[in-house]
Amino acid sequence: MRVLETFVRSKCGDPELGDDVLFLGEHFAAVIDGVSASGERSGRIAAELVAGALEQLRPAASVREAFDLISNTVDAGLRASELHEPRF
């Protein structure tokens, strides 16, 4: 894949501090919206976890495999960061 141009604009001014991540891997590209209230880090952490999962995803993965890998990666990462809120 050849990337010609990228641009990321953050609500807070610095894309590194925002909750959105642009992922450009060998086999996949994605714009990941971390979705968090202004000033919260949980959205950025979740977006970075999704990007890490995409990096590990095999090129021929099914949608189900992708969903499971991303979901499990985000769940484990948020639990490890103590940002996970139990639902029960």
N, C-alpha and C positions, 0 to 999 in steps of 0.2 A: 504494500500500500504506500502510495506517495502522498504526503501531506503538503499542500501548496501554501496554506495559510491557516493560522489559528488566532482566535481573539477571545478573551474571557474578561467580562466586566463584573466586578463584585459590588454588592450593596455597600460594603464597608471601605471600598477604595482599593484595597490590596487583595488580588485574587488568591494569594496564599492564605489569607485569613477568612475568606468567604466559605460558604458551605457547598459550593459547586466544584466539580472536578472534571477536567477534560482528560479522558483516557485515550491514548494512542498506542496500541500494542501491535505486535507483529501480525495478528490475525483479526483483531477486533478494534473498533473505535467506538467511543461512547461519550455522551455528555451526561454526567451523573449529577442529579439535583439532590443535595443532601437534606433539604427541607428541614429547617430549624427556625425558631424564632430569632429575631435579631440578637446577636451577641452570644448565642449558645454554641458550644463546640460540638455537641452531639451530632449535628448534621454533617459537619466536616469529617468527623471520625467515621461515620457510617459511609459517606461517599468514598473515603480512602479505603475502607474495607471492601467495598464493592469493586473498586479499581484493582485491588490486590487479588480478588477472586477472579476477575476477568483475565488477569495475567496468568493464572493457573489453568484456565479453561482450555480444554483441548479443542482444536479447530473444528472437529466433526461432532462436537457435543450436541445432544438434543436440547430442546427448550427445557425439558424436565430436568436434565442434568445441570444446565445453567442455573435454573431457578433454585434447585437444591443446594448447589455449591455456593451461590451468592447468599441465600437465606442462612445457611449454616455458618458461613464465614462472618456475616454481620452479627448474628446472634452470639457466637463465641467471642467475637471481638468486643462487643458492647458489654457482655458479662465480665470479661477480663478488665475492662476499663471502669467498671462499677457504674456505668450509665444505664444499665439494663433495669427497667422497671417491671417487676413481676405483675402479671395480670390477675393473679389469684391471691 
